[in-house]
Amino acid sequence: HYHQNLILDEKDVKYFNLASFAYERSFFVVECCQEIKFREQKLRGQNV
């Protein structure tokens, strides 16, 4: 089971858990900072 579209706030950084794909056991996380910088990172085997 994977949580989709989950938003986590930690200090000044927001983490968005976008739609996940169970068959790949992976999902994408987009990090948004105060400077409006975006970073996309593919994580495998993580269940947040």
PQR file with spaces between the fields and no chain letter, atoms N, CA, C, O and H, PARSE charges and radii, in Angstrom:
ATOM       1  N    HIS     1       0.850   -1.187    0.000 -0.4000 1.5000
ATOM       2  CA   HIS     1       0.000    0.000    0.000 -0.0000 2.0000
ATOM       3  C    HIS     1       0.889    1.242    0.000  0.5500 1.7000
ATOM       4  O    HIS     1       1.819    1.344    0.799 -0.5500 1.4000
ATOM       5  N    TYR     2       0.603    2.169   -0.886 -0.4000 1.5000
ATOM       6  CA   TYR     2       1.374    3.410   -0.976 -0.0000 2.0000
ATOM       7  C    TYR     2       0.437    4.597   -0.803  0.5500 1.7000
ATOM       8  O    TYR     2      -0.680    4.600   -1.321 -0.5500 1.4000
ATOM       9  H    TYR     2      -0.153    2.086   -1.535  0.4000 1.0000
ATOM      10  N    HIS     3       0.895    5.593   -0.081 -0.4000 1.5000
ATOM      11  CA   HIS     3       0.108    6.814    0.093 -0.0000 2.0000
ATOM      12  C    HIS     3       0.376    7.733   -1.089  0.5500 1.7000
ATOM      13  O    HIS     3       1.529    7.942   -1.466 -0.5500 1.4000
ATOM      14  H    HIS     3       1.802    5.591    0.339  0.4000 1.0000
ATOM      15  N    GLN     4      -0.672    8.277   -1.671 -0.4000 1.5000
ATOM      16  CA   GLN     4      -0.519    9.138   -2.830 -0.0000 2.0000
ATOM      17  C    GLN     4      -0.899   10.567   -2.484  0.5500 1.7000
ATOM      18  O    GLN     4      -1.788   10.822   -1.671 -0.5500 1.4000
ATOM      19  H    GLN     4      -1.609    8.108   -1.365  0.4000 1.0000
ATOM      20  N    ASN     5      -0.199   11.489   -3.128 -0.4000 1.5000
ATOM      21  CA   ASN     5      -0.459   12.919   -2.963 -0.0000 2.0000
ATOM      22  C    ASN     5      -0.368   13.357   -1.504  0.5500 1.7000
ATOM      23  O    ASN     5      -1.150   14.192   -1.049 -0.5500 1.4000
ATOM      24  H    ASN     5       0.523   11.282   -3.788  0.4000 1.0000
ATOM      25  N    LEU     6       0.575   12.798   -0.786 -0.4000 1.5000
ATOM      26  CA   LEU     6       0.799   13.141    0.616 -0.0000 2.0000
ATOM      27  C    LEU     6       1.746   14.336    0.689  0.5500 1.7000
ATOM      28  O    LEU     6       2.751   14.378   -0.020 -0.5500 1.4000
ATOM      29  H    LEU     6       1.210   12.120   -1.155  0.4000 1.0000
ATOM      30  N    ILE     7       1.427   15.296    1.537 -0.4000 1.5000
ATOM      31  CA   ILE     7       2.273   16.477    1.702 -0.0000 2.0000
ATOM      32  C    ILE     7       2.846   16.473    3.118  0.5500 1.7000
ATOM      33  O    ILE     7       2.104   16.424    4.099 -0.5500 1.4000
ATOM      34  H    ILE     7       0.610   15.261    2.112  0.4000 1.0000
ATOM      35  N    LEU     8       4.167   16.526    3.211 -0.4000 1.5000
ATOM      36  CA   LEU     8       4.841   16.553    4.500 -0.0000 2.0000
ATOM      37  C    LEU     8       5.561   17.883    4.652  0.5500 1.7000
ATOM      38  O    LEU     8       6.313   18.293    3.767 -0.5500 1.4000
ATOM      39  H    LEU     8       4.770   16.566    2.414  0.4000 1.0000
ATOM      40  N    ASP     9       5.331   18.555    5.773 -0.4000 1.5000
ATOM      41  CA   ASP     9       6.011   19.821    6.055 -0.0000 2.0000
ATOM      42  C    ASP     9       7.088   19.589    7.106  0.5500 1.7000
ATOM      43  O    ASP     9       6.817   19.047    8.178 -0.5500 1.4000
ATOM      44  H    ASP     9       4.721   18.221    6.491  0.4000 1.0000
ATOM      45  N    GLU    10       8.303   20.001    6.791 -0.4000 1.5000
ATOM      46  CA   GLU    10       9.383   19.919    7.765 -0.0000 2.0000
ATOM      47  C    GLU    10      10.195   21.199    7.677  0.5500 1.7000
ATOM      48  O    GLU    10      10.963   21.399    6.737 -0.5500 1.4000
ATOM      49  H    GLU    10       8.523   20.441    5.920  0.4000 1.0000
ATOM      50  N    LYS    11      10.017   22.056    8.658 -0.4000 1.5000
ATOM      51  CA   LYS    11      10.652   23.376    8.688 -0.0000 2.0000
ATOM      52  C    LYS    11      10.225   24.167    7.458  0.5500 1.7000
ATOM      53  O    LYS    11       9.039   24.450    7.289 -0.5500 1.4000
ATOM      54  H    LYS    11       9.393   21.894    9.422  0.4000 1.0000
ATOM      55  N    ASP    12      11.179   24.530    6.592 -0.4000 1.5000
ATOM      56  CA   ASP    12      10.862   25.360    5.428 -0.0000 2.0000
ATOM      57  C    ASP    12      10.786   24.552    4.139  0.5500 1.7000
ATOM      58  O    ASP    12      10.767   25.124    3.049 -0.5500 1.4000
ATOM      59  H    ASP    12      12.143   24.301    6.729  0.4000 1.0000
ATOM      60  N    VAL    13      10.742   23.236    4.256 -0.4000 1.5000
ATOM      61  CA   VAL    13      10.741   22.383    3.068 -0.0000 2.0000
ATOM      62  C    VAL    13       9.459   21.568    3.035  0.5500 1.7000
ATOM      63  O    VAL    13       9.047   20.997    4.044 -0.5500 1.4000
ATOM      64  H    VAL    13      10.758   22.771    5.142  0.4000 1.0000
ATOM      65  N    LYS    14       8.831   21.520    1.863 -0.4000 1.5000
ATOM      66  CA   LYS    14       7.632   20.709    1.691 -0.0000 2.0000
ATOM      67  C    LYS    14       7.964   19.542    0.772  0.5500 1.7000
ATOM      68  O    LYS    14       8.616   19.710   -0.258 -0.5500 1.4000
ATOM      69  H    LYS    14       9.166   21.985    1.043  0.4000 1.0000
ATOM      70  N    TYR    15       7.504   18.356    1.161 -0.4000 1.5000
ATOM      71  CA   TYR    15       7.720   17.163    0.354 -0.0000 2.0000
ATOM      72  C    TYR    15       6.372   16.682   -0.159  0.5500 1.7000
ATOM      73  O    TYR    15       5.439   16.470    0.615 -0.5500 1.4000
ATOM      74  H    TYR    15       6.973   18.219    1.997  0.4000 1.0000
ATOM      75  N    PHE    16       6.282   16.515   -1.456 -0.4000 1.5000
ATOM      76  CA   PHE    16       5.046   16.064   -2.074 -0.0000 2.0000
ATOM      77  C    PHE    16       5.242   14.641   -2.575  0.5500 1.7000
ATOM      78  O    PHE    16       6.116   14.391   -3.405 -0.5500 1.4000
ATOM      79  H    PHE    16       7.039   16.688   -2.085  0.4000 1.0000
ATOM      80  N    ASN    17       4.440   13.709   -2.080 -0.4000 1.5000
ATOM      81  CA   ASN    17       4.493   12.333   -2.552 -0.0000 2.0000
ATOM      82  C    ASN    17       3.470   12.199   -3.666  0.5500 1.7000
ATOM      83  O    ASN    17       2.269   12.133   -3.403 -0.5500 1.4000
ATOM      84  H    ASN    17       3.730   13.912   -1.406  0.4000 1.0000
ATOM      85  N    LEU    18       3.933   12.158   -4.899 -0.4000 1.5000
ATOM      86  CA   LEU    18       3.037   12.071   -6.039 -0.0000 2.0000
ATOM      87  C    LEU    18       2.545   10.640   -6.219  0.5500 1.7000
ATOM      88  O    LEU    18       2.938    9.728   -5.492 -0.5500 1.4000
ATOM      89  H    LEU    18       4.909   12.212   -5.112  0.4000 1.0000
ATOM      90  N    ALA    19       1.695   10.478   -7.184 -0.4000 1.5000
ATOM      91  CA   ALA    19       1.115    9.152   -7.436 -0.0000 2.0000
ATOM      92  C    ALA    19       2.214    8.105   -7.599  0.5500 1.7000
ATOM      93  O    ALA    19       3.185    8.315   -8.326 -0.5500 1.4000
ATOM      94  H    ALA    19       1.376   11.219   -7.774  0.4000 1.0000
ATOM      95  N    SER    20       2.047    6.982   -6.916 -0.4000 1.5000
ATOM      96  CA   SER    20       3.064    5.940   -6.933 -0.0000 2.0000
ATOM      97  C    SER    20       2.637    4.791   -7.835  0.5500 1.7000
ATOM      98  O    SER    20       1.469    4.662   -8.203 -0.5500 1.4000
ATOM      99  H    SER    20       1.258    6.812   -6.325  0.4000 1.0000
ATOM     100  N    PHE    21       3.602    3.972   -8.175 -0.4000 1.5000
ATOM     101  CA   PHE    21       3.354    2.827   -9.037 -0.0000 2.0000
ATOM     102  C    PHE    21       3.763    1.568   -8.286  0.5500 1.7000
ATOM     103  O    PHE    21       4.952    1.304   -8.108 -0.5500 1.4000
ATOM     104  H    PHE    21       4.551    4.077   -7.876  0.4000 1.0000
ATOM     105  N    ALA    22       2.777    0.794   -7.848 -0.4000 1.5000
ATOM     106  CA   ALA    22       3.051   -0.369   -7.008 -0.0000 2.0000
ATOM     107  C    ALA    22       3.845   -1.434   -7.759  0.5500 1.7000
ATOM     108  O    ALA    22       4.663   -2.133   -7.162 -0.5500 1.4000
ATOM     109  H    ALA    22       1.812    1.008   -7.993  0.4000 1.0000
ATOM     110  N    TYR    23       3.611   -1.561   -9.055 -0.4000 1.5000
ATOM     111  CA   TYR    23       4.306   -2.616   -9.798 -0.0000 2.0000
ATOM     112  C    TYR    23       5.792   -2.336   -9.923  0.5500 1.7000
ATOM     113  O    TYR    23       6.579   -3.265  -10.107 -0.5500 1.4000
ATOM     114  H    TYR    23       2.946   -0.993   -9.540  0.4000 1.0000
ATOM     115  N    GLU    24       6.191   -1.074   -9.827 -0.4000 1.5000
ATOM     116  CA   GLU    24       7.614   -0.731   -9.839 -0.0000 2.0000
ATOM     117  C    GLU    24       8.148   -0.536   -8.423  0.5500 1.7000
ATOM     118  O    GLU    24       9.355   -0.385   -8.232 -0.5500 1.4000
ATOM     119  H    GLU    24       5.552   -0.319   -9.677  0.4000 1.0000
ATOM     120  N    ARG    25       7.266   -0.538   -7.438 -0.4000 1.5000
ATOM     121  CA   ARG    25       7.634   -0.278   -6.045 -0.0000 2.0000
ATOM     122  C    ARG    25       8.446    1.010   -5.954  0.5500 1.7000
ATOM     123  O    ARG    25       9.454    1.080   -5.250 -0.5500 1.4000
ATOM     124  H    ARG    25       6.285   -0.661   -7.594  0.4000 1.0000
ATOM     125  N    SER    26       7.993    2.013   -6.672 -0.4000 1.5000
ATOM     126  CA   SER    26       8.708    3.287   -6.656 -0.0000 2.0000
ATOM     127  C    SER    26       7.723    4.435   -6.754  0.5500 1.7000
ATOM     128  O    SER    26       6.571    4.247   -7.146 -0.5500 1.4000
ATOM     129  H    SER    26       7.174    1.957   -7.244  0.4000 1.0000
ATOM     130  N    PHE    27       8.179    5.617   -6.398 -0.4000 1.5000
ATOM     131  CA   PHE    27       7.351    6.805   -6.509 -0.0000 2.0000
ATOM     132  C    PHE    27       8.265    8.011   -6.645  0.5500 1.7000
ATOM     133  O    PHE    27       9.477    7.913   -6.453 -0.5500 1.4000
ATOM     134  H    PHE    27       9.114    5.770   -6.080  0.4000 1.0000
ATOM     135  N    PHE    28       7.683    9.127   -6.972 -0.4000 1.5000
ATOM     136  CA   PHE    28       8.461   10.341   -7.169 -0.0000 2.0000
ATOM     137  C    PHE    28       8.193   11.325   -6.038  0.5500 1.7000
ATOM     138  O    PHE    28       7.057   11.483   -5.590 -0.5500 1.4000
ATOM     139  H    PHE    28       6.699    9.207   -7.128  0.4000 1.0000
ATOM     140  N    VAL    29       9.241   11.975   -5.589 -0.4000 1.5000
ATOM     141  CA   VAL    29       9.123   12.993   -4.549 -0.0000 2.0000
ATOM     142  C    VAL    29       9.638   14.308   -5.124  0.5500 1.7000
ATOM     143  O    VAL    29      10.739   14.372   -5.670 -0.5500 1.4000
ATOM     144  H    VAL    29      10.164   11.847   -5.953  0.4000 1.0000
ATOM     145  N    VAL    30       8.835   15.345   -4.995 -0.4000 1.5000
ATOM     146  CA   VAL    30       9.246   16.667   -5.454 -0.0000 2.0000
ATOM     147  C    VAL    30       9.459   17.546   -4.229  0.5500 1.7000
ATOM     148  O    VAL    30       8.575   17.674   -3.383 -0.5500 1.4000
ATOM     149  H    VAL    30       7.940   15.293   -4.551  0.4000 1.0000
ATOM     150  N    GLU    31      10.622   18.141   -4.144 -0.4000 1.5000
ATOM     151  CA   GLU    31      10.971   18.993   -3.006 -0.0000 2.0000
ATOM     152  C    GLU    31      10.877   20.455   -3.434  0.5500 1.7000
ATOM     153  O    GLU    31      11.480   20.863   -4.427 -0.5500 1.4000
ATOM     154  H    GLU    31      11.341   18.037   -4.831  0.4000 1.0000
ATOM     155  N    CYS    32      10.122   21.226   -2.681 -0.4000 1.5000
ATOM     156  CA   CYS    32       9.948   22.642   -2.997 -0.0000 2.0000
ATOM     157  C    CYS    32      10.515   23.472   -1.851  0.5500 1.7000
ATOM     158  O    CYS    32      10.093   23.338   -0.702 -0.5500 1.4000
ATOM     159  H    CYS    32       9.632   20.895   -1.875  0.4000 1.0000
ATOM     160  N    CYS    33      11.453   24.310   -2.173 -0.4000 1.5000
ATOM     161  CA   CYS    33      12.103   25.135   -1.156 -0.0000 2.0000
ATOM     162  C    CYS    33      11.612   26.577   -1.241  0.5500 1.7000
ATOM     163  O    CYS    33      10.853   26.932   -2.143 -0.5500 1.4000
ATOM     164  H    CYS    33      11.795   24.419   -3.106  0.4000 1.0000
ATOM     165  N    GLN    34      12.050   27.401   -0.293 -0.4000 1.5000
ATOM     166  CA   GLN    34      11.654   28.804   -0.279 -0.0000 2.0000
ATOM     167  C    GLN    34      12.101   29.514   -1.551  0.5500 1.7000
ATOM     168  O    GLN    34      11.428   30.434   -2.016 -0.5500 1.4000
ATOM     169  H    GLN    34      12.666   27.112    0.440  0.4000 1.0000
ATOM     170  N    GLU    35      13.228   29.098   -2.115 -0.4000 1.5000
ATOM     171  CA   GLU    35      13.755   29.733   -3.324 -0.0000 2.0000
ATOM     172  C    GLU    35      13.041   29.231   -4.577  0.5500 1.7000
ATOM     173  O    GLU    35      13.465   29.534   -5.692 -0.5500 1.4000
ATOM     174  H    GLU    35      13.775   28.351   -1.737  0.4000 1.0000
ATOM     175  N    ILE    36      11.965   28.470   -4.406 -0.4000 1.5000
ATOM     176  CA   ILE    36      11.184   27.909   -5.513 -0.0000 2.0000
ATOM     177  C    ILE    36      12.065   27.043   -6.409  0.5500 1.7000
ATOM     178  O    ILE    36      11.992   27.120   -7.636 -0.5500 1.4000
ATOM     179  H    ILE    36      11.620   28.224   -3.501  0.4000 1.0000
ATOM     180  N    LYS    37      12.890   26.228   -5.785 -0.4000 1.5000
ATOM     181  CA   LYS    37      13.697   25.267   -6.529 -0.0000 2.0000
ATOM     182  C    LYS    37      13.002   23.918   -6.428  0.5500 1.7000
ATOM     183  O    LYS    37      12.489   23.555   -5.370 -0.5500 1.4000
ATOM     184  H    LYS    37      12.950   26.165   -4.789  0.4000 1.0000
ATOM     185  N    PHE    38      12.987   23.186   -7.518 -0.4000 1.5000
ATOM     186  CA   PHE    38      12.337   21.887   -7.532 -0.0000 2.0000
ATOM     187  C    PHE    38      13.367   20.796   -7.828  0.5500 1.7000
ATOM     188  O    PHE    38      14.258   20.955   -8.663 -0.5500 1.4000
ATOM     189  H    PHE    38      13.403   23.481   -8.377  0.4000 1.0000
ATOM     190  N    ARG    39      13.211   19.708   -7.126 -0.4000 1.5000
ATOM     191  CA   ARG    39      14.091   18.566   -7.356 -0.0000 2.0000
ATOM     192  C    ARG    39      13.225   17.316   -7.372  0.5500 1.7000
ATOM     193  O    ARG    39      12.396   17.110   -6.486 -0.5500 1.4000
ATOM     194  H    ARG    39      12.487   19.579   -6.448  0.4000 1.0000
ATOM     195  N    GLU    40      13.423   16.498   -8.371 -0.4000 1.5000
ATOM     196  CA   GLU    40      12.651   15.265   -8.478 -0.0000 2.0000
ATOM     197  C    GLU    40      13.599   14.098   -8.271  0.5500 1.7000
ATOM     198  O    GLU    40      14.668   14.030   -8.877 -0.5500 1.4000
ATOM     199  H    GLU    40      14.097   16.666   -9.091  0.4000 1.0000
ATOM     200  N    GLN    41      13.199   13.198   -7.423 -0.4000 1.5000
ATOM     201  CA   GLN    41      14.068   12.084   -7.077 -0.0000 2.0000
ATOM     202  C    GLN    41      13.240   10.811   -7.069  0.5500 1.7000
ATOM     203  O    GLN    41      12.158   10.762   -6.486 -0.5500 1.4000
ATOM     204  H    GLN    41      12.331   13.253   -6.930  0.4000 1.0000
ATOM     205  N    LYS    42      13.750    9.805   -7.709 -0.4000 1.5000
ATOM     206  CA   LYS    42      13.037    8.531   -7.740 -0.0000 2.0000
ATOM     207  C    LYS    42      13.552    7.656   -6.600  0.5500 1.7000
ATOM     208  O    LYS    42      14.752    7.410   -6.480 -0.5500 1.4000
ATOM     209  H    LYS    42      14.629    9.844   -8.183  0.4000 1.0000
ATOM     210  N    LEU    43      12.644    7.202   -5.785 -0.4000 1.5000
ATOM     211  CA   LEU    43      12.988    6.364   -4.646 -0.0000 2.0000
ATOM     212  C    LEU    43      12.425    4.969   -4.878  0.5500 1.7000
ATOM     213  O    LEU    43      11.301    4.822   -5.357 -0.5500 1.4000
ATOM     214  H    LEU    43      11.669    7.402   -5.881  0.4000 1.0000
ATOM     215  N    ARG    44      13.194    3.957   -4.545 -0.4000 1.5000
ATOM     216  CA   ARG    44      12.734    2.581   -4.739 -0.0000 2.0000
ATOM     217  C    ARG    44      12.565    1.897   -3.382  0.5500 1.7000
ATOM     218  O    ARG    44      13.377    2.068   -2.472 -0.5500 1.4000
ATOM     219  H    ARG    44      14.107    4.077   -4.156  0.4000 1.0000
ATOM     220  N    GLY    45      11.512    1.135   -3.276 -0.4000 1.5000
ATOM     221  CA   GLY    45      11.293    0.330   -2.085 -0.0000 2.0000
ATOM     222  C    GLY    45      10.966    1.126   -0.842  0.5500 1.7000
ATOM     223  O    GLY    45      11.102    0.612    0.268 -0.5500 1.4000
ATOM     224  H    GLY    45      10.852    0.995   -4.014  0.4000 1.0000
ATOM     225  N    GLN    46      10.544    2.352   -0.996 -0.4000 1.5000
ATOM     226  CA   GLN    46      10.196    3.187    0.148 -0.0000 2.0000
ATOM     227  C    GLN    46       8.685    3.224    0.305  0.5500 1.7000
ATOM     228  O    GLN    46       7.960    3.355   -0.681 -0.5500 1.4000
ATOM     229  H    GLN    46      10.433    2.769   -1.898  0.4000 1.0000
ATOM     230  N    ASN    47       8.213    3.110    1.521 -0.4000 1.5000
ATOM     231  CA   ASN    47       6.782    3.188    1.805 -0.0000 2.0000
ATOM     232  C    ASN    47       6.584    4.279    2.840  0.5500 1.7000
ATOM     233  O    ASN    47       6.768    4.046    4.035 -0.5500 1.4000
ATOM     234  H    ASN    47       8.802    3.004    2.322  0.4000 1.0000
ATOM     235  N    VAL    48       6.214    5.454    2.394 -0.4000 1.5000
ATOM     236  CA   VAL    48       6.064    6.620    3.282 -0.0000 2.0000
ATOM     237  C    VAL    48       4.617    6.780    3.655  0.5500 1.7000
ATOM     238  O    VAL    48       4.268    7.700    4.395 -0.5500 1.4000
ATOM     239  H    VAL    48       6.064    5.643    1.423  0.4000 1.0000
